[in-house]
């Protein structure tokens, strides 16, 4: 039986991800990540990830519950606007598909936003790195040391935010793919239960 299979996959992927995150924290990498970013963008990226993961988990839960009800032979309400069901079966199938997949599109947008936030961190890091460089003062030894310090600080922001955005974006994308697969399965099962295959 496939009962709760979608939820089990979600839990396994995220337990492994949380364990790897805990391992990174135990190694001191997360503290280094937070310390290296004076902009606070690493916290924004992690917050966006948390909201996206929670939304994905909720959608996975509702999709899994609907799949379980269908498997037990119980009726599942079609997520169409009441009183607006198309007369032709093929239009109803397309409306159902559009409705189901529009409900999960926001999770994909959160995953894309993580990558974009990482790239914004890259640009911010380069701005920080270059803000301390002065061509006029580059000839004096006393002025070079602060420039190098600012350059290293900016490069840290650029690299850490890019890494965080990419890793968390990948993590959320894996969850989105599970959700999309579950939604496609729900769509086909709803059509089969309604006799429109």
Secondary structure by P-SEA (a helix, b strand, c coil): cccaaaaaaaaaaaaaaaaaaaaaaaaaaaaaaaaacccaaaaaaaaaaaaaaaaaaaaaaaaaaaaaaaaaccccccccccccccccaaaaaaaaaaaaaaaaaaaaaaaaaaaaaaaaaaaaaaaaaaccccccccccaaaaaaaaaaaaaaaaaaaaaaaaaaaaaaaaaaaaaaaaaaaaaaaaaaaaaaccc
